[in-house]
Amino acid sequence: MSNINQIMHKIDELEPEAVEFMKAIIPIKALGPLNDGVGETAKAEYIVKYLKSVGFKDIKEYPAEDKDVPGGKRPNIAAILEGEDKNRTMWILAHLDVVPEGDRSKWDTEPFEAVVKDGKIYGRGTEDNNQGLVSGVMAAKAFIDLGIKPKFNIGLMIVSDEETGSIFGLQHMVTNHKELFKKDDLIVVPDAGEPDSKMIEVAEKSILWLKFKTIGKQVHASTPEKGVNAFNAASHLVVELNKLHDIFNAKDKVFDPPISTFEATKKEANVPNVNTIPGEDIFYLDCRILPNYTIQEVRDEVDKMCKGIEKKCNVNIDVSIVQKDEAAPPTSVNAPIVKALEAAIKDVYNVEAIPMGIGGGTVAAIFRRAGYQAAVWSTIDDLAHQPNEYCVIASMMNDAKVFAHVCLDK
């Protein structure tokens, strides 16, 4: 058998072990302090012990100081399997932390107990992000078990704090341990994807959430001339803000939708009764901005529109930022990791994968801002943060084959 056939066959054989590994880590509640947990240390300790038991020789830990967890440190792990080319690494990044179970009544199983049923594993964190973690481990283990060297290093980067900002996770690693990474490394983040395996995420839009508080004068609704209707002014502003689509009208076919979007969303209650004109009104705008434009450009146009409505409606408008995340430089659709994934996905899943941009944000942005070409890919049903979260066992194992495929001389 060729190396590639041996590896693929071995990964099939590893399925029972992969399931057992998943069943072991799901009950370890790796909740960060912002999610009312004690951190990821217990889970990290179990994983390090497991990696040693399966033959990893090069395992290093890079804790980040955090006074809000017992022991004052958040764990980060780099486990490296040496390849033929020791100067280049394929990094598979997964995160240790999960989110809380949410409304327990909406779960059909115990959230922190792995339940295997109908080809799936149910439990909090199964898809987000233990599937990617297990797939990466099994891909490397197949090489170890067979004594086959990958064409370059396989690096498992397993980090904390992805669910609450990555300050103590990947950002800590990129900032303080940049010696680990080289510009020609291949980096994949298996933390987003589609059920058909086709989406390789290479770019993200900037995110800007704005809160608008319109201030007028509250009066009885029968005497509107004595007051200033803040709700009416806010409504005029919502219509005016819709013109942002015409101003920032570039299209980029890498994204779906291929445009910047500006959507009025949340509306706070103003007055509780029908016969009062509100003196204050609050609503929010969700902006997803193509990398063609900066957040500041959008803010400048929004400020102009607010001034126009203030003058027109005799109100004051206070604008504040709820969230702001400038888009990272995109990964090239021709980057080596993208091309390698396309070939591997074609071989394993028999589909043509497509490099795409998304409106949300991923931890890959940290790599991209630091100048590294990172791709986000996995095969998932998109159950993250939902009740009855699960991963599909076949997808977990086939994704491992894709990762192994990238690291093989074919």
C-alpha positions as CSV (number, residue, x, y, z in Angstrom):
1,M,0.0,0.0,0.0
2,S,1.1,3.6,-0.7
3,N,1.7,5.9,2.3
4,I,-1.5,7.7,1.6
5,N,-3.6,4.5,1.4
6,Q,-2.0,3.3,4.6
7,I,-2.7,6.6,6.4
8,M,-6.4,6.7,5.2
9,H,-6.9,3.1,6.3
10,K,-5.3,3.7,9.6
11,I,-7.6,6.7,10.3
12,D,-10.6,4.4,9.7
13,E,-9.2,2.0,12.2
14,L,-8.8,4.8,14.8
15,E,-12.5,5.7,14.8
16,P,-13.3,3.8,18.1
17,E,-10.3,5.5,19.8
18,A,-11.4,8.9,18.5
19,V,-14.9,8.4,19.9
20,E,-13.5,7.3,23.3
21,F,-11.2,10.4,23.3
22,M,-14.2,12.6,22.6
23,K,-16.2,10.9,25.3
24,A,-13.4,11.5,27.8
25,I,-13.1,15.3,27.2
26,I,-16.7,16.3,26.9
27,P,-17.4,15.9,30.7
28,I,-14.5,18.2,31.5
29,K,-16.2,21.6,31.8
30,A,-13.7,23.9,30.2
31,L,-15.5,27.2,30.8
32,G,-13.6,30.4,31.0
33,P,-14.2,32.8,33.9
34,L,-16.4,35.1,31.8
35,N,-18.6,32.1,31.4
36,D,-18.7,31.5,35.1
37,G,-16.1,28.7,34.9
38,V,-12.7,27.9,36.4
39,G,-10.8,27.7,33.1
40,E,-9.4,25.0,30.9
41,T,-6.6,23.6,33.0
42,A,-8.2,20.2,33.8
43,K,-9.0,19.6,30.2
44,A,-5.5,20.6,29.1
45,E,-3.9,18.3,31.6
46,Y,-6.0,15.4,30.3
47,I,-5.1,16.1,26.7
48,V,-1.3,16.5,27.4
49,K,-1.4,13.1,29.2
50,Y,-3.2,11.6,26.3
51,L,-0.8,13.0,23.7
52,K,2.2,11.6,25.6
53,S,0.5,8.2,25.8
54,V,0.0,8.0,22.0
55,G,3.6,8.9,21.2
56,F,4.0,12.7,21.0
57,K,7.6,13.5,22.0
58,D,7.6,17.3,21.6
59,I,4.9,18.8,23.8
60,K,5.3,22.3,25.2
61,E,3.0,24.4,27.3
62,Y,2.7,28.2,27.1
63,P,0.5,29.4,29.9
64,A,-1.0,32.9,29.9
65,E,-1.3,34.8,33.2
66,D,-5.0,35.3,34.3
67,K,-5.8,36.2,37.9
68,D,-9.4,35.3,37.4
69,V,-8.8,31.5,37.3
70,P,-7.6,29.2,40.1
71,G,-3.8,28.9,39.8
72,G,-3.6,32.2,37.8
73,K,-2.8,30.6,34.4
74,R,-4.7,29.7,31.3
75,P,-3.2,26.7,29.4
76,N,-2.0,26.7,25.8
77,I,-0.4,23.6,24.2
78,A,1.8,23.1,21.2
79,A,2.4,19.4,20.2
80,I,4.7,18.9,17.2
81,L,5.3,15.7,15.2
82,E,8.5,16.1,13.3
83,G,8.4,15.9,9.5
84,E,10.9,15.4,6.7
85,D,11.1,19.2,6.4
86,K,11.7,20.3,9.9
87,N,11.6,24.0,9.0
88,R,7.9,24.1,8.0
89,T,4.8,23.2,10.0
90,M,1.2,22.5,9.2
91,W,-0.6,24.0,12.2
92,I,-4.0,22.6,13.2
93,L,-5.5,25.0,15.7
94,A,-8.3,24.0,18.1
95,H,-9.5,25.5,21.3
96,L,-10.1,24.0,24.7
97,D,-12.9,26.2,26.0
98,V,-16.6,25.7,25.4
99,V,-19.7,27.7,26.1
100,P,-22.2,26.9,28.9
101,E,-25.1,24.6,28.1
102,G,-27.7,27.4,28.1
103,D,-31.3,26.4,28.7
104,R,-31.0,22.9,30.1
105,S,-34.7,22.1,29.4
106,K,-33.9,22.3,25.6
107,W,-31.4,19.4,25.8
108,D,-32.5,15.8,25.1
109,T,-29.3,14.5,26.7
110,E,-27.0,15.6,29.6
111,P,-25.0,18.5,28.0
112,F,-21.7,17.5,29.6
113,E,-22.0,13.8,29.0
114,A,-21.0,12.5,25.5
115,V,-23.9,10.4,24.1
116,V,-23.2,8.3,21.0
117,K,-26.3,7.8,18.9
118,D,-27.1,7.4,15.1
119,G,-23.6,8.1,14.0
120,K,-23.3,11.3,16.1
121,I,-21.8,12.3,19.4
122,Y,-24.0,14.7,21.4
123,G,-22.7,17.0,24.1
124,R,-21.6,20.6,24.7
125,G,-18.4,21.3,22.8
126,T,-18.7,18.2,20.5
127,E,-18.7,20.4,17.3
128,D,-17.3,23.6,18.8
129,N,-14.4,22.8,18.9
130,N,-13.7,19.2,20.0
131,Q,-14.4,17.8,16.6
132,G,-11.5,19.8,15.1
133,L,-9.3,18.9,18.1
134,V,-9.9,15.2,17.8
135,S,-9.6,15.2,14.0
136,G,-6.1,16.9,14.3
137,V,-5.0,14.4,17.0
138,M,-6.1,11.4,15.0
139,A,-4.5,12.7,11.8
140,A,-1.1,12.9,13.6
141,K,-1.6,9.6,15.5
142,A,-2.0,7.8,12.2
143,F,1.5,8.9,11.2
144,I,2.9,7.9,14.6
145,D,1.3,4.5,14.7
146,L,2.5,3.6,11.2
147,G,6.0,5.2,11.6
148,I,5.5,7.4,8.6
149,K,7.0,10.8,8.6
150,P,4.8,13.6,7.3
151,K,6.4,15.8,4.6
152,F,6.6,18.6,7.1
153,N,5.9,19.0,10.8
154,I,2.4,18.5,12.1
155,G,1.7,21.0,14.8
156,L,-1.3,20.8,17.1
157,M,-2.0,24.2,18.6
158,I,-4.6,23.8,21.4
159,V,-5.5,27.1,23.0
160,S,-7.7,28.7,25.7
161,D,-10.1,31.6,25.6
162,E,-11.4,31.4,22.1
163,E,-15.0,31.8,23.2
164,T,-14.3,35.1,25.1
165,G,-11.8,37.0,23.0
166,S,-8.6,34.8,22.7
167,I,-6.5,37.3,24.8
168,F,-5.2,34.3,26.9
169,G,-5.2,32.0,23.9
170,L,-4.1,32.5,20.3
171,Q,-3.4,36.2,20.8
172,H,-1.0,35.3,23.7
173,M,0.7,32.8,21.4
174,V,1.1,35.0,18.4
175,T,2.3,38.0,20.5
176,N,4.6,36.2,23.0
177,H,5.7,33.1,21.2
178,K,6.0,34.1,17.6
179,E,9.2,32.0,17.2
180,L,6.8,29.0,16.8
181,F,5.5,30.3,13.5
182,K,7.1,30.9,10.1
183,K,5.6,32.8,7.2
184,D,5.5,29.7,4.9
185,D,3.8,27.5,7.5
186,L,0.4,26.1,6.6
187,I,-2.3,27.0,9.1
188,V,-5.8,25.5,9.3
189,V,-8.5,26.4,11.9
190,P,-11.2,23.7,11.9
191,D,-13.7,25.9,13.7
192,A,-16.2,26.8,11.0
193,G,-17.5,25.1,7.9
194,E,-20.5,23.5,6.1
195,P,-22.1,20.1,6.0
196,D,-21.0,19.6,2.4
197,S,-17.3,20.3,3.2
198,K,-17.2,22.9,0.4
199,M,-16.5,26.2,2.2
200,I,-12.9,27.2,2.9
201,E,-13.1,30.5,4.8
202,V,-10.4,32.9,3.7
203,A,-11.7,36.3,4.5
204,E,-14.0,38.1,6.9
205,K,-15.9,41.4,6.8
206,S,-15.4,44.1,9.4
207,I,-18.0,44.1,12.1
208,L,-19.5,47.3,13.5
209,W,-22.4,47.4,15.9
210,L,-23.8,50.9,16.6
211,K,-26.2,52.1,19.3
212,F,-28.3,55.2,18.4
213,K,-30.0,57.2,21.2
214,T,-32.4,59.8,19.8
215,I,-33.3,62.5,22.3
216,G,-36.3,64.7,21.9
217,K,-39.0,65.9,24.4
218,Q,-41.7,63.7,25.9
219,V,-45.3,65.1,25.9
220,H,-48.9,64.0,25.7
221,A,-49.7,62.5,22.3
222,S,-52.6,64.9,21.9
223,T,-50.3,67.9,22.0
224,P,-47.4,66.9,19.7
225,E,-46.5,70.5,19.0
226,K,-45.3,70.9,22.5
227,G,-42.7,68.1,22.3
228,V,-40.2,66.4,19.9
229,N,-40.9,62.9,18.9
230,A,-37.7,60.9,19.4
231,F,-39.2,57.7,17.8
232,N,-40.3,59.6,14.7
233,A,-36.8,61.0,14.3
234,A,-35.2,57.6,14.8
235,S,-37.5,56.2,12.1
236,H,-36.2,58.9,9.7
237,L,-32.7,58.0,10.7
238,V,-33.3,54.3,10.0
239,V,-34.4,55.1,6.5
240,E,-31.4,57.5,6.0
241,L,-29.0,54.8,7.2
242,N,-30.2,52.5,4.5
243,K,-28.4,54.7,2.0
244,L,-25.2,53.3,3.3
245,H,-25.8,50.4,0.9
246,D,-25.5,52.9,-2.0
247,I,-22.4,54.7,-0.7
248,F,-20.5,51.5,0.2
249,N,-21.6,49.6,-2.9
250,A,-18.5,47.5,-3.8
251,K,-19.0,43.8,-4.6
252,D,-16.7,41.0,-3.8
253,K,-17.7,37.6,-5.1
254,V,-15.6,35.8,-2.5
255,F,-18.2,36.8,0.0
256,D,-21.8,35.6,0.3
257,P,-23.6,38.0,0.2
258,P,-21.0,39.8,-1.9
259,I,-21.8,43.2,-0.5
260,S,-21.5,45.2,2.7
261,T,-24.7,45.0,4.8
262,F,-26.2,47.6,7.1
263,E,-29.2,46.4,9.1
264,A,-31.3,48.0,11.8
265,T,-31.9,45.3,14.3
266,K,-32.6,45.6,18.0
267,K,-35.2,48.2,19.2
268,E,-35.4,49.1,22.9
269,A,-38.8,50.0,24.4
270,N,-39.5,53.7,24.8
271,V,-42.8,54.7,26.5
272,P,-45.1,52.0,27.9
273,N,-48.4,53.7,26.8
274,V,-49.9,54.7,23.5
275,N,-50.8,58.2,24.4
276,T,-47.3,59.5,25.2
277,I,-44.8,60.8,22.6
278,P,-41.4,59.4,23.5
279,G,-38.7,61.8,24.4
280,E,-36.0,59.1,23.9
281,D,-35.6,56.2,21.5
282,I,-32.9,53.6,21.1
283,F,-32.1,51.3,18.3
284,Y,-29.1,49.4,16.9
285,L,-27.4,48.9,13.6
286,D,-25.4,45.8,12.6
287,C,-22.8,46.6,9.9
288,R,-20.8,43.9,8.1
289,I,-18.3,45.8,5.9
290,L,-16.3,44.5,3.0
291,P,-12.5,44.9,3.5
292,N,-12.6,47.4,0.7
293,Y,-13.7,50.0,3.3
294,T,-12.6,51.0,6.7
295,I,-14.8,51.2,9.8
296,Q,-13.8,54.9,10.1
297,E,-15.2,55.6,6.6
298,V,-18.5,54.2,7.6
299,R,-18.5,56.1,10.9
300,D,-17.9,59.3,9.1
301,E,-20.9,58.8,6.8
302,V,-23.1,57.8,9.7
303,D,-22.1,60.9,11.6
304,K,-23.1,63.0,8.6
305,M,-26.5,61.3,8.4
306,C,-27.1,61.9,12.1
307,K,-26.3,65.6,11.8
308,G,-28.8,65.8,9.0
309,I,-31.6,64.2,11.0
310,E,-30.8,66.3,14.1
311,K,-31.3,69.4,12.0
312,K,-34.4,68.1,10.2
313,C,-36.1,66.7,13.3
314,N,-34.8,69.0,16.0
315,V,-33.3,66.2,18.1
316,N,-30.0,65.2,19.5
317,I,-28.5,61.9,18.5
318,D,-25.9,60.1,20.6
319,V,-24.0,57.3,18.7
320,S,-21.9,54.7,20.6
321,I,-20.0,51.7,19.5
322,V,-21.2,48.3,20.9
323,Q,-18.7,46.2,19.0
324,K,-16.0,47.0,16.5
325,D,-13.7,44.6,14.7
326,E,-11.7,45.7,11.7
327,A,-11.4,43.0,9.1
328,A,-8.0,41.3,9.0
329,P,-6.2,41.1,5.6
330,P,-7.7,38.2,3.7
331,T,-5.9,34.9,3.0
332,S,-5.2,34.6,-0.7
333,V,-7.4,32.2,-2.6
334,N,-4.1,30.9,-4.0
335,A,-2.3,30.5,-0.7
336,P,-0.6,27.1,-0.3
337,I,-2.9,26.0,2.5
338,V,-6.0,26.8,0.4
339,K,-4.7,24.9,-2.6
340,A,-3.6,21.9,-0.4
341,L,-7.0,21.8,1.3
342,E,-8.8,22.0,-2.1
343,A,-6.8,18.9,-3.3
344,A,-7.3,17.0,-0.1
345,I,-11.0,17.7,0.1
346,K,-11.4,16.6,-3.5
347,D,-9.7,13.3,-2.7
348,V,-11.5,12.6,0.5
349,Y,-15.0,14.0,0.0
350,N,-15.1,14.2,-3.8
351,V,-16.3,17.8,-3.9
352,E,-14.9,21.0,-5.2
353,A,-14.2,23.3,-2.3
354,I,-14.6,27.0,-2.7
355,P,-12.6,29.8,-1.0
356,M,-15.1,32.1,0.6
357,G,-15.5,35.1,2.8
358,I,-18.0,35.4,5.7
359,G,-19.8,38.1,7.6
360,G,-18.8,36.8,11.0
361,G,-15.4,36.7,12.7
362,T,-13.1,33.8,13.5
363,V,-9.9,33.3,15.5
364,A,-8.0,33.0,12.2
365,A,-8.1,36.8,12.0
366,I,-5.4,36.9,14.7
367,F,-3.1,34.9,12.4
368,R,-4.0,37.0,9.4
369,R,-3.3,40.3,11.2
370,A,0.1,38.9,12.2
371,G,0.9,38.2,8.5
372,Y,0.2,34.5,8.3
373,Q,-2.0,32.8,5.7
374,A,-4.7,30.9,7.6
375,A,-7.7,29.0,6.3
376,V,-10.8,28.0,8.2
377,W,-12.3,24.7,7.3
378,S,-14.2,21.7,8.7
379,T,-17.2,19.6,7.9
380,I,-19.9,20.5,10.4
381,D,-23.7,20.9,10.7
382,D,-23.3,24.3,12.4
383,L,-24.7,23.4,15.8
384,A,-22.3,25.5,17.8
385,H,-23.7,27.1,21.0
386,Q,-27.1,25.4,20.4
387,P,-28.9,22.8,22.5
388,N,-28.4,19.2,21.4
389,E,-25.0,20.1,19.9
390,Y,-23.4,17.2,18.1
391,C,-20.6,16.2,15.8
392,V,-21.0,13.6,13.0
393,I,-18.5,10.8,13.6
394,A,-17.9,10.2,9.9
395,S,-17.1,13.9,9.4
396,M,-14.7,13.9,12.3
397,M,-12.7,11.0,10.8
398,N,-12.9,12.2,7.2
399,D,-11.6,15.7,8.3
400,A,-8.7,13.9,9.9
401,K,-8.0,12.3,6.5
402,V,-8.0,15.7,4.9
403,F,-5.5,17.1,7.4
404,A,-3.3,14.0,6.9
405,H,-3.6,14.3,3.1
406,V,-2.1,17.8,3.3
407,C,0.9,16.5,5.1
408,L,1.7,13.6,2.7
409,D,4.1,13.3,-0.2
410,K,1.7,11.9,-2.9
